[in-house]
Amino acid sequence: MKRVLHLMKKELLELRQDPRLFSIVILAPIIQLSVLGYAATTDVKDIPLAIVDADRSTASRQLVHRFEGSANFKIVAMPGSTSDIDSYLDSGKAWMVLSIPPDYGRKVGAGRPTTIQLVADGTDSNSTGVALGYAQALIGGYVQDLAAAAAPGQPVTGLVQPEIQVWFNPRLESRDFMIPGIVALLLLVITTNLSAMAIVREKETGTLEQLNVTPLARWELITGKLLPYAFIGIIDVVLVLIVAIYWFEVPMRGSIPLLFGMCLIYLLATLGLGLFVSTISQTQQQAMMTSIFFFLTPMIYLSGFIFPIENMPRWIQPFTYLIPLRYFLVIVRGIFQKGIGLEILWPQAVALFAWGLGMLTLATLRSSKRLG
Amino acid sequence: MRKTLAVASKELRQILRDQRSLLILLFVPAFFLLLYGYALNFDIRNVTLAVQDKDRSTKSRELVSSFVNSGYFSLVGYVDAPAELDRLVDLGRVRSILSIPAGFERDLSMRKPVTVQVIIDGDNANTASTVSGYARTLINEFSGAQMQLTSPGPASRPPVPVISVEPRIWYNPQLRSTLFLVPGLIAYISMITAVVSTALSVVREKERGTMEQVRMAPLSPLPYIIGKTMPYLVISFVSAILVILSAMLLFDLPMRGSWLLLCGAIGLFLIGAQAQGLLISTIAETQQVAFQVALLSSLLPTMILSGFIFPISSMPIVVQWITHIVPARYFLVALRSIVLKGADITAFWQEMVALAIFATVALGLASLRLSREWA
């Protein structure tokens, strides 16, 4: 045990070589979470809209007012003719162009059918789909109001009424869903990278040989390397949870001690992964590339952080079970949003723990005293 | 110039010695695109559905089958007890519940309005709002069909103004999410490859002590830096072109604009990204710090702040300002304009200028930083 302590002390001394490391690993998660937490929203609002009003009647102005009043749209231009709309869409200044035909007011007044055109930029397919939905709902509401005004007393709604309830997140705040995800991602990126350098650095500077001639056992080497980073990781966990709960006020429906405990298990997995990468690389550059390309990026994209796993092709879905982030995301989101506990989350917790232990074992085995 | 080339050839020799890194830099990006291009999409299908049918009539079964046949929902099973419903949602076994009240068929035949309940798991707000849209549309369609069936005759309808909307979608008419995601993935992959390849280059020499030898050599910082970046620039450029070509082959990514402009945009973006890596490398004292800063400044910002996944116009205004220092933001606009819109330079010259400014500033800062250290 004393040997482990000595190794830890040496490790901390080495980390202090560049004192900026500490400020980076402490400050970066806070700053990143506060910026990214605001940015990562799938809510679509202030959609830049251009309107070509060829009619300029009272009726057409009423419709324009509807769009003006909506928080979902922001009118960026009112070009005079439809030939100008290319430049707005090409440059991305507007995402959508609404054109009202010249005979619009006359036809609406006479109760005759008329068509208005919506041209949308499809390059951002997701937001465009949402934006079109908003525009159609807005126009639909306007038509209903016109109908109600034309025939008072008549029911204008359908026979079967949908009553839609959204559980756990009734206001459909995407932030409540995204922030726990960003917490998980930040912890992964920072802690994995810390430990990914741990052993390969010694290889590169040639000091691993010196460690090898000491009576240090393999598990002692791994533990001594792991604990200082675990310490930094725990500080990070506390900081990001404080920002998520108290700054962003993400509703916390479950138990905080449970969440903290789960974060510790998660740290075991991320640090273990880093150490494993460190043992299979020869230089720090290799360690960096291996961890980014073969572990971090696949984990981020395939874990269900943004892209739901159910949408992936069937043959890819089984691979996502190899990703510890997948389990941790279910756990943090479950605890934050649904307030569920271990009685439901135990399979994920066990999988995460097993993953961490497996990685650490692999790292210990690989860190044999062989060189090269 | 000769000195620059000498540094470049030394760096190249070093790269060639580490074949694993070279192979990773060249081919993994294209492989990634393949994997993620297939794996990722926003098109939501087969949403798991549980049905609580308290009516068990022909009409209620008709409504259920309209949900199942739509392709959006896949039926997990029928449930009766409300406690069981809670459990299924908690466990994540179902994401939506359709609950049909008793007397559904009777009320319909009497033309009495009825309410059916749809419960949606809101933990993913984006999915939930799409699913609620599907459910609303399906129920409205069903409702319309029932109205027609039971309608006493068209004569009783009041004259209602009809305004139909004719939506037209440019550039990506089927709203394929692949066409939206692939340019974003290209930007992400290129950014990471470029930053990662240079972030350790200078600091490695510092850590090993070979920097002292370079300092003694009759070489000023700028040629040194350019020489260091050049080999990586070529590698990253080749890898970016490979990525784009495979996107065109495999995902039908169109090429509507000019190749020359595309290469220009890629070049500017890569120089900027590598300069960012170099700047980090000159500031850091250890490779560990360089690695950490490189990742934190490129990985998540490129994904979240560039408009790749989350639209910038929906972000709070302060965060919108911050996105201006993310080069991928400009590259993404240029890339989408060239490839999907076939626009010419007038549509995105501002983005190109911004990329050039970013590259110049980052390169300038890196060589300034180095000359201060060498002085």
Interface residues (C-beta under 8 A of the other chain):
Chain A: L15 Q17 D18 R20 L21 I24 V25 A28 Q32 V35 L36 Y38 A39 A40 T41 T42 D43 V44 K45 D46 I47 P48 K74 S87 L89 D90 S91 G92 W95 V108 G111 R112 P113 T114 T115 I116 Q117 L118 V119 A120 D121 G122 T123 D124 S125 N126 S127 T128 G129 V130 L132 G133 A135 Q136 I139 Y142 V143 L146 A147 A150 A151 Q154 P155 V156 T157 G158 L159 V160 Q161 P162 E163 I164 Q165 V166 W167 F168 N169 P170 L172 E173 S174 D176 F177 I182 L185 L186 V189 I190 N193 L194 A196 M197 R201 E204 T205 Q282 T283 Q284 Q285 Q286 M288 M289 T290 I292 F293 F294 L296 T297 P298 I300 Y301 L302 I306 F307 P308 E310 N311 M312 P313 I316 V330 R333 Q337 K338 I340 I344
Chain B: D18 R20 S21 I24 L25 V28 F32 L35 Y36 Y38 A39 L40 N41 F42 D43 I44 R45 N46 V47 T48 L63 V89 D90 L91 G92 L108 R111 P113 V114 T115 V116 Q117 V118 I119 I120 D121 G122 D123 N124 A125 N126 T127 A128 S129 T130 S132 G133 A135 R136 I139 N140 F142 S143 G144 Q146 M147 T150 P158 P159 V160 P161 V162 I163 S164 V165 E166 P167 R168 I169 W170 Y171 N172 P173 L175 R176 S177 L179 F180 P183 I192 V196 A199 L200 R204 E207 R208 A284 E285 T286 Q287 Q288 V289 F291 Q292 V293 A294 L295 L296 L299 L300 P301 M303 I304 L305 G307 I309 F310 P311 S313 S314 M315 P316 V318 V319 I322 T323 V333 R336 S337 L340 K341 A343 T346 A347 F348
